[in-house]
């Protein structure tokens, strides 16, 4: 404490910048799509804790850097569960970062919605730069310090680029609808809730009114047809009631 007090007295501006940097570091590790809404509830925290303890118990089987994906349908709680798991690992002094598939869409949200309405074929995995996301997962495994990644700004319907720092992360958590099919993944978590079961959650976050219209229901049906097949890839399954099944390895 005396050390930090001495720094503050001698160089208050530098001390303020240090505090700002530490705050930004904490935010960048878990940041969701800019302007998006994440609502973390008890079931997400409970799931994050249960899965986190399971990961800690099996850490000796995974050398070096480890990757975890969390997939499932829209509104199933992927972002919330990823954040809850990240917070649990952080409390256990396990450094980690999150990449979110939402930032890897080819078009920003409102533009992508227009594309879907113009072209029925513009739905599904072709909307996402999965190859770029996969490359960034590989970069983490390779020990790279930085990547240049897209950041979607929801409110302004824009895509920016940012230098993303992996810092000293031991774990990379990657969440998004199609992340189960990524390569170089050590553990795959699948949230087994379909778009009918996620309606209440999607109403809570209510990104915009069009997310709940009939057209979006058609899009979600197509996503369901794709994503439901990814369940078999999972090592860990979170059921619709948030009970958790660990597959034997």
C-alpha positions as CSV (number, residue, x, y, z in Angstrom):
1,X,0.0,0.0,0.0
2,X,2.9,2.4,0.9
3,X,4.4,1.6,-2.6
4,X,1.2,2.7,-4.4
5,X,0.9,5.7,-2.2
6,X,4.4,6.8,-3.1
7,X,3.7,6.5,-6.8
8,X,0.5,8.5,-6.4
9,X,2.2,11.3,-4.6
10,X,5.1,11.5,-7.1
11,X,3.3,11.0,-10.3
12,X,-0.5,11.3,-9.9
13,X,-1.1,11.4,-13.6
14,X,0.7,8.2,-14.3
15,X,-1.1,6.5,-11.4
16,X,-4.4,7.5,-12.8
17,X,-3.4,6.2,-16.2
18,X,-2.4,2.9,-14.6
19,X,-5.8,2.5,-12.9
20,X,-7.5,3.3,-16.2
21,X,-5.4,0.7,-18.0
22,X,-6.3,-2.0,-15.4
23,X,-10.0,-1.1,-15.7
24,X,-9.8,-1.3,-19.5
25,X,-8.0,-4.6,-19.3
26,X,-10.8,-6.1,-17.2
27,X,-13.4,-4.9,-19.6
28,X,-11.6,-6.0,-22.8
29,X,-11.2,-9.6,-21.5
30,X,-15.0,-10.2,-21.4
31,X,-16.5,-7.4,-23.6
32,X,-19.6,-8.3,-25.6
33,X,-20.6,-6.7,-28.9
34,X,-20.6,-3.0,-28.2
35,X,-24.1,-1.8,-27.4
36,X,-25.4,-5.3,-26.8
37,X,-27.1,-6.4,-23.6
38,X,-26.0,-9.3,-21.4
39,X,-28.3,-10.3,-18.5
40,X,-26.5,-12.7,-16.1
41,X,-28.9,-14.6,-13.9
42,X,-28.5,-17.3,-11.2
43,X,-28.6,-20.2,-13.6
44,X,-25.7,-18.8,-15.6
45,X,-23.6,-18.2,-12.5
46,X,-24.4,-21.7,-11.2
47,X,-23.5,-23.3,-14.6
48,X,-20.3,-21.2,-14.8
49,X,-19.3,-22.4,-11.3
50,X,-20.0,-26.1,-11.9
51,X,-18.2,-26.1,-15.3
52,X,-15.4,-24.0,-13.9
53,X,-14.7,-26.5,-11.0
54,X,-14.8,-29.4,-13.5
55,X,-12.2,-27.6,-15.6
56,X,-10.0,-27.0,-12.6
57,X,-10.2,-30.7,-11.6
58,X,-9.0,-31.7,-15.1
59,X,-6.4,-29.0,-15.7
60,X,-3.5,-31.4,-15.4
61,X,-4.7,-33.2,-18.6
62,X,-4.3,-30.0,-20.7
63,X,-0.9,-28.6,-21.1
64,X,-0.2,-25.1,-22.3
65,X,-3.1,-22.9,-23.5
66,X,-6.6,-24.4,-23.5
67,X,-9.7,-23.4,-25.6
68,X,-13.3,-23.8,-24.7
69,X,-16.3,-23.1,-27.0
70,X,-19.9,-22.4,-25.8
71,X,-22.5,-22.9,-28.6
72,X,-26.2,-23.1,-28.9
73,X,-29.2,-21.4,-30.4
74,X,-29.9,-17.6,-30.4
75,X,-30.9,-16.5,-26.9
76,X,-29.9,-19.8,-25.2
77,X,-27.5,-18.0,-22.8
78,X,-24.1,-18.4,-24.5
79,X,-22.8,-14.9,-23.7
80,X,-24.1,-15.0,-20.2
81,X,-22.6,-18.5,-19.5
82,X,-19.3,-17.5,-21.0
83,X,-19.1,-14.4,-18.9
84,X,-20.1,-16.4,-15.7
85,X,-17.4,-19.0,-16.5
86,X,-14.8,-16.3,-17.1
87,X,-15.6,-14.6,-13.8
88,X,-15.4,-17.9,-11.9
89,X,-12.0,-18.7,-13.5
90,X,-10.8,-15.2,-12.7
91,X,-11.8,-15.5,-9.1
92,X,-9.7,-18.7,-9.0
93,X,-6.7,-16.8,-10.4
94,X,-6.9,-18.5,-13.8
95,X,-6.3,-15.8,-16.5
96,X,-8.7,-16.1,-19.4
97,X,-10.2,-14.1,-22.3
98,X,-13.4,-14.3,-24.3
99,X,-13.9,-14.1,-28.1
100,X,-17.5,-13.7,-29.2
101,X,-18.8,-14.9,-32.6
102,X,-21.1,-11.9,-32.8
103,X,-18.1,-9.8,-33.7
104,X,-17.3,-12.0,-36.7
105,X,-20.4,-11.5,-38.7
106,X,-19.7,-10.3,-42.3
107,X,-22.2,-7.5,-41.9
108,X,-23.3,-5.5,-38.8
109,X,-26.6,-6.5,-37.3
110,X,-29.1,-4.2,-39.1
111,X,-27.4,-4.6,-42.4
112,X,-27.3,-8.4,-42.0
113,X,-31.0,-8.4,-41.1
114,X,-31.7,-6.6,-44.4
115,X,-29.6,-9.1,-46.3
116,X,-31.6,-11.9,-44.8
117,X,-34.9,-10.4,-45.9
118,X,-33.6,-9.7,-49.4
119,X,-32.1,-13.2,-50.0
120,X,-33.5,-16.3,-48.3
121,X,-30.2,-18.1,-48.9
122,X,-28.3,-15.5,-46.8
123,X,-28.8,-17.4,-43.5
124,X,-26.7,-19.7,-41.5
125,X,-23.0,-20.2,-41.3
126,X,-22.2,-18.2,-44.4
127,X,-23.1,-15.0,-42.5
128,X,-20.1,-15.5,-40.2
129,X,-16.3,-15.3,-40.8
130,X,-15.7,-18.6,-39.1
131,X,-12.4,-19.0,-40.9
132,X,-11.1,-15.8,-39.3
133,X,-12.4,-16.8,-35.9
134,X,-10.7,-20.2,-36.3
135,X,-7.5,-18.5,-37.2
136,X,-7.7,-16.4,-34.1
137,X,-8.2,-19.5,-31.9
138,X,-5.1,-21.0,-33.6
139,X,-3.2,-17.8,-32.9
140,X,-4.0,-18.1,-29.2
141,X,-2.9,-21.7,-29.2
142,X,0.3,-20.7,-30.9
143,X,1.1,-18.3,-28.1
144,X,0.6,-15.1,-30.1
145,X,0.2,-12.0,-27.9
146,X,-2.1,-9.9,-30.2
147,X,-4.6,-10.3,-32.9
148,X,-6.4,-7.7,-35.0
149,X,-10.1,-8.6,-34.6
150,X,-13.4,-7.0,-35.7
151,X,-15.7,-5.4,-33.2
152,X,-19.3,-4.9,-34.1
153,X,-20.9,-1.7,-32.7
154,X,-24.6,-2.6,-32.4
155,X,-26.0,0.9,-31.9
156,X,-24.2,2.5,-34.8
157,X,-24.5,-0.6,-37.0
158,X,-20.8,-0.5,-37.7
159,X,-17.7,-2.8,-37.7
160,X,-14.4,-1.5,-36.4
161,X,-11.1,-3.3,-35.9
162,X,-9.1,-3.5,-32.7
163,X,-5.9,-4.9,-31.5
164,X,-6.9,-7.6,-29.0
165,X,-4.4,-8.6,-26.3
166,X,-4.5,-12.2,-25.1
167,X,-2.3,-11.0,-22.1
168,X,-1.2,-14.1,-20.1
169,X,-4.5,-16.0,-20.6
170,X,-4.4,-19.7,-19.8
171,X,-7.9,-20.2,-21.3
172,X,-9.7,-18.8,-24.3
173,X,-13.5,-19.0,-24.2
174,X,-15.2,-18.7,-27.6
175,X,-19.0,-18.3,-27.6
176,X,-21.4,-18.3,-30.5
177,X,-24.0,-20.3,-32.3
178,X,-21.6,-22.2,-34.6
179,X,-18.5,-22.3,-32.4
180,X,-18.7,-26.1,-31.9
181,X,-17.3,-26.7,-35.4
182,X,-14.2,-24.7,-34.8
183,X,-10.8,-26.5,-34.9
184,X,-8.2,-26.6,-32.2
185,X,-10.8,-26.7,-29.4
186,X,-10.1,-28.7,-26.2
187,X,-13.7,-28.6,-24.7
188,X,-17.0,-28.0,-26.4
189,X,-20.0,-26.9,-24.3
190,X,-23.5,-27.0,-25.9
191,X,-26.6,-25.3,-24.5
192,X,-29.5,-27.5,-25.4
193,X,-32.3,-25.0,-25.6
194,X,-34.3,-24.4,-28.8
195,X,-35.6,-21.1,-30.1
196,X,-39.1,-21.8,-28.6
197,X,-37.5,-22.2,-25.2
198,X,-35.4,-19.1,-25.5
199,X,-38.2,-16.7,-26.4
200,X,-38.5,-15.2,-22.9
201,X,-34.7,-14.5,-22.8
202,X,-34.8,-12.9,-26.3
203,X,-37.7,-10.7,-25.1
204,X,-35.7,-9.6,-22.1
205,X,-32.7,-8.5,-24.2
206,X,-34.9,-7.2,-27.1
207,X,-32.2,-5.9,-29.3
208,X,-34.9,-4.6,-31.6
209,X,-38.5,-5.3,-32.4
210,X,-37.7,-7.2,-35.6
211,X,-35.9,-9.9,-33.6
212,X,-39.3,-11.2,-32.5
213,X,-41.3,-11.0,-35.7
214,X,-42.4,-13.9,-38.0
215,X,-39.5,-13.5,-40.3
216,X,-37.0,-13.9,-37.5
217,X,-38.8,-17.1,-36.4
218,X,-38.1,-18.5,-39.9
219,X,-34.4,-17.6,-39.5
220,X,-34.3,-19.2,-36.1
221,X,-35.9,-22.4,-37.5
222,X,-33.1,-22.6,-40.1
223,X,-30.5,-22.0,-37.4
224,X,-32.1,-24.7,-35.3
225,X,-31.9,-27.2,-38.1
226,X,-28.2,-26.5,-38.3
227,X,-27.2,-26.1,-34.7
228,X,-29.1,-29.0,-33.2
229,X,-26.8,-31.3,-35.2
230,X,-23.8,-29.9,-33.3
231,X,-25.0,-31.3,-30.0
232,X,-23.1,-34.6,-30.6
233,X,-19.8,-32.7,-30.8
234,X,-20.1,-31.5,-27.2
235,X,-18.1,-32.6,-24.2
236,X,-20.4,-30.8,-21.8
237,X,-24.1,-30.3,-22.3
238,X,-26.2,-27.7,-20.5
239,X,-29.8,-28.9,-20.6
240,X,-32.9,-26.7,-21.0
241,X,-33.3,-26.7,-17.2
242,X,-29.6,-25.8,-16.8
243,X,-28.7,-29.2,-15.4
244,X,-25.3,-30.2,-16.7
245,X,-24.1,-33.5,-18.3
246,X,-20.4,-34.2,-18.6
247,X,-19.6,-36.8,-21.3
248,X,-17.1,-39.4,-20.4
249,X,-13.7,-38.9,-22.1
